[in-house]
Amino acid sequence: MTKIDQAYRVIFLPWGRAQNSVKQGKYDGFFSASRNEWRDQFAVQSNTFIQQEWNFYYHNEYRIPTSVNSLKSDTLFGARIHSNSAHWLAKNKFKKVKIFPTINELVKLLDARRIDGVMENALLFEEQVRQSHLSMDAFVKRPNMRIDLGVYFGKTFLAKHPGFLARFNRHTEECRFDYQ
């Protein structure tokens, strides 16, 4: 934003409220977010500049089903409300998914074996494990997919600022971040 001489302010909100506030035109954008059809209705995603790894995480004592069908029908997953991982689990027909407000709750529930698995952003999950003073050794990680993230700018904001997104996109490569 500095490179394009754009004033900005970052406000931390619950994820669902951030998205709905942009939808209502109250705020200009939200980040970082992966593309989905619902968001595309009211906002436009910038060039992607953060690469995210989505992994399945299980408690190390959980017997992970060997077949995809069993995994989808028998494993109780936890997901964050309004997250793209919750959307992905539903879209891919995982049958047992419980929604919770925070990543903190998901890690605690998985550690306590109250849920069987989590499919989540690696950076978010692994940082929460560290903050919870747990060890990643307590969990089994299974890679799922890599997905790119960007900033979603509201269509209301973009209509008032023609050319903004093109200027913003010219500088995203300089800010690129890849999960290692």
Kinemage of the C-alpha trace (Angstrom):
@kinemage 1
@onewidth
@group {chain A} dominant
@subgroup {mainchain}
@vectorlist {calphas} color= white
{ca met a 1} P 0.000 0.000 0.000
{ca thr a 2} L 2.925 2.300 0.705
{ca lys a 3} L 4.332 1.694 -2.796
{ca ile a 4} L 1.079 2.810 -4.406
{ca asp a 5} L 0.708 5.727 -1.967
{ca gln a 6} L -2.551 4.345 -0.584
{ca ala a 7} L -3.565 5.180 2.969
{ca tyr a 8} L -4.875 2.181 4.870
{ca arg a 9} L -5.840 0.922 8.286
{ca val a 10} L -5.983 -2.717 9.380
{ca ile a 11} L -8.788 -3.747 11.727
{ca phe a 12} L -8.869 -7.223 13.248
{ca leu a 13} L -12.363 -8.724 13.200
{ca pro a 14} L -13.851 -12.193 13.378
{ca trp a 15} L -13.498 -13.705 9.897
{ca gly a 16} L -17.212 -13.881 9.112
{ca arg a 17} L -17.795 -10.288 10.229
{ca ala a 18} L -14.861 -9.050 8.139
{ca gln a 19} L -16.277 -10.624 4.989
{ca asn a 20} L -19.855 -9.529 5.650
{ca ser a 21} L -18.701 -5.982 6.432
{ca val a 22} L -17.052 -5.791 3.002
{ca lys a 23} L -20.193 -7.254 1.450
{ca gln a 24} L -22.214 -4.467 3.099
{ca gly a 25} L -19.726 -1.797 1.985
{ca lys a 26} L -18.690 -0.948 5.553
{ca tyr a 27} L -15.039 -1.906 4.935
{ca asp a 28} L -12.975 -1.907 1.747
{ca gly a 29} L -11.350 -5.342 1.826
{ca phe a 30} L -10.289 -8.399 3.787
{ca phe a 31} L -7.249 -10.657 3.708
{ca ser a 32} L -5.730 -13.052 3.300
{ca ala a 33} L -8.288 -15.092 1.446
{ca ser a 34} L -8.525 -17.810 -1.132
{ca arg a 35} L -10.947 -17.529 -3.992
{ca asn a 36} L -14.490 -18.805 -3.646
{ca glu a 37} L -17.769 -18.232 -5.459
{ca trp a 38} L -19.574 -16.568 -2.550
{ca arg a 39} L -16.861 -13.939 -2.085
{ca asp a 40} L -16.744 -13.299 -5.838
{ca gln a 41} L -20.332 -12.024 -5.670
{ca phe a 42} L -19.380 -8.890 -3.722
{ca ala a 43} L -15.608 -8.570 -3.970
{ca val a 44} L -12.697 -9.086 -6.369
{ca gln a 45} L -9.554 -10.973 -5.390
{ca ser a 46} L -6.165 -9.382 -6.037
{ca asn a 47} L -3.300 -11.242 -7.608
{ca thr a 48} L -2.307 -13.966 -5.225
{ca phe a 49} L 0.885 -13.450 -3.271
{ca ile a 50} L 0.725 -15.887 -0.375
{ca gln a 51} L 0.955 -19.594 -1.002
{ca gln a 52} L -0.862 -21.620 1.610
{ca glu a 53} L -0.591 -25.300 2.392
{ca trp a 54} L -3.808 -27.041 3.470
{ca asn a 55} L -3.083 -30.204 5.422
{ca phe a 56} L -5.113 -32.773 7.264
{ca tyr a 57} L -4.116 -33.016 10.920
{ca tyr a 58} L -5.058 -35.926 13.183
{ca his a 59} L -4.167 -36.799 16.744
{ca asn a 60} L -1.298 -39.299 16.569
{ca glu a 61} L -3.440 -41.933 18.316
{ca tyr a 62} L -6.267 -41.719 15.753
{ca arg a 63} L -6.465 -44.613 13.294
{ca ile a 64} L -6.766 -42.782 9.980
{ca pro a 65} L -9.075 -44.632 7.566
{ca thr a 66} L -7.252 -45.966 4.535
{ca ser a 67} L -10.057 -45.358 2.054
{ca val a 68} L -11.225 -41.905 0.995
{ca asn a 69} L -14.872 -42.982 1.366
{ca ser a 70} L -14.299 -44.055 4.978
{ca leu a 71} L -12.392 -40.859 5.679
{ca lys a 72} L -15.294 -38.785 4.320
{ca ser a 73} L -18.018 -40.738 6.125
{ca asp a 74} L -16.431 -41.830 9.429
{ca thr a 75} L -13.950 -39.143 10.496
{ca leu a 76} L -15.255 -36.279 12.645
{ca phe a 77} L -13.600 -33.098 11.399
{ca gly a 78} L -13.547 -29.701 13.027
{ca ala a 79} L -13.442 -26.495 10.989
{ca arg a 80} L -13.529 -22.751 11.649
{ca ile a 81} L -16.785 -20.979 10.943
{ca his a 82} L -16.795 -19.019 7.650
{ca ser a 83} L -13.444 -20.526 6.626
{ca asn a 84} L -12.611 -21.770 3.170
{ca ser a 85} L -11.495 -25.056 4.737
{ca ala a 86} L -15.041 -25.564 6.106
{ca his a 87} L -16.389 -24.675 2.653
{ca trp a 88} L -13.954 -27.137 1.036
{ca leu a 89} L -14.932 -29.996 3.387
{ca ala a 90} L -18.638 -29.440 2.635
{ca lys a 91} L -18.052 -29.110 -1.114
{ca asn a 92} L -16.058 -32.351 -1.105
{ca lys a 93} L -18.831 -34.198 0.749
{ca phe a 94} L -17.197 -34.845 4.113
{ca lys a 95} L -20.162 -36.031 6.196
{ca lys a 96} L -19.090 -35.282 9.782
{ca val a 97} L -17.942 -31.688 10.153
{ca lys a 98} L -18.483 -29.593 13.275
{ca ile a 99} L -17.941 -25.848 13.098
{ca phe a 100} L -16.125 -23.879 15.800
{ca pro a 101} L -15.275 -20.177 16.144
{ca thr a 102} L -11.487 -20.302 16.465
{ca ile a 103} L -8.352 -22.225 15.543
{ca asn a 104} L -7.534 -22.269 19.261
{ca glu a 105} L -10.644 -24.365 19.920
{ca leu a 106} L -9.839 -26.717 17.045
{ca val a 107} L -6.347 -27.441 18.366
{ca lys a 108} L -7.633 -27.998 21.916
{ca leu a 109} L -10.403 -30.319 20.712
{ca leu a 110} L -8.033 -32.301 18.505
{ca asp a 111} L -5.489 -32.592 21.308
{ca ala a 112} L -8.251 -33.800 23.661
{ca arg a 113} L -9.445 -36.275 20.964
{ca arg a 114} L -12.930 -34.683 20.925
{ca ile a 115} L -12.623 -34.442 17.121
{ca asp a 116} L -10.716 -36.802 14.847
{ca gly a 117} L -9.230 -34.382 12.379
{ca val a 118} L -8.800 -30.882 11.081
{ca met a 119} L -8.109 -29.763 7.522
{ca glu a 120} L -6.440 -26.400 7.930
{ca asn a 121} L -3.913 -23.841 6.778
{ca ala a 122} L -0.493 -25.135 7.891
{ca leu a 123} L 0.785 -21.766 9.118
{ca leu a 124} L -2.330 -21.140 11.198
{ca phe a 125} L -2.549 -24.638 12.665
{ca glu a 126} L 1.138 -25.040 13.452
{ca glu a 127} L 1.418 -21.565 14.987
{ca gln a 128} L -1.578 -22.293 17.223
{ca val a 129} L 0.032 -25.577 18.329
{ca arg a 130} L 3.143 -23.593 19.348
{ca gln a 131} L 1.081 -20.933 21.131
{ca ser a 132} L -0.786 -23.689 22.982
{ca his a 133} L 2.562 -25.073 24.225
{ca leu a 134} L 1.922 -28.373 22.472
{ca ser a 135} L 4.229 -30.330 20.208
{ca met a 136} L 3.561 -31.149 16.569
{ca asp a 137} L 4.656 -34.673 17.581
{ca ala a 138} L 1.175 -35.085 19.101
{ca phe a 139} L -0.324 -34.842 15.614
{ca val a 140} L -0.057 -36.583 12.271
{ca lys a 141} L 0.098 -34.294 9.245
{ca arg a 142} L -1.129 -35.431 5.827
{ca pro a 143} L -0.640 -32.980 2.936
{ca asn a 144} L -3.808 -32.134 1.060
{ca met a 145} L -3.280 -29.189 -1.291
{ca arg a 146} L -1.609 -25.845 -1.888
{ca ile a 147} L -3.753 -22.802 -2.476
{ca asp a 148} L -2.956 -19.197 -3.257
{ca leu a 149} L -4.246 -16.260 -1.224
{ca gly a 150} L -4.714 -12.597 -1.924
{ca val a 151} L -6.713 -9.612 -0.761
{ca tyr a 152} L -10.397 -9.359 -1.574
{ca phe a 153} L -11.456 -5.776 -2.303
{ca gly a 154} L -15.145 -4.952 -2.163
{ca lys a 155} L -16.853 -4.079 -5.430
{ca thr a 156} L -18.271 -0.965 -3.732
{ca phe a 157} L -14.731 0.221 -2.941
{ca leu a 158} L -13.440 -0.641 -6.431
{ca ala a 159} L -16.293 1.251 -8.103
{ca lys a 160} L -15.244 4.374 -6.172
{ca his a 161} L -11.535 3.835 -6.966
{ca pro a 162} L -11.143 2.818 -10.613
{ca gly a 163} L -7.627 1.662 -11.402
{ca phe a 164} L -6.819 0.820 -7.781
{ca leu a 165} L -6.752 -2.960 -8.253
{ca ala a 166} L -4.453 -2.735 -11.286
{ca arg a 167} L -2.025 -0.525 -9.292
{ca phe a 168} L -2.197 -2.890 -6.305
{ca asn a 169} L -1.639 -5.971 -8.481
{ca arg a 170} L 1.517 -4.514 -10.035
{ca his a 171} L 3.221 -4.796 -6.628
{ca thr a 172} L 2.010 -8.155 -5.314
{ca glu a 173} L 5.018 -10.122 -6.562
{ca glu a 174} L 7.308 -8.064 -4.292
{ca cys a 175} L 5.252 -9.229 -1.288
{ca arg a 176} L 5.029 -12.896 -2.307
{ca phe a 177} L 5.258 -15.370 0.551
{ca asp a 178} L 5.549 -19.150 0.165
{ca tyr a 179} L 4.997 -21.589 3.025
{ca gln a 180} L 8.192 -23.557 3.671
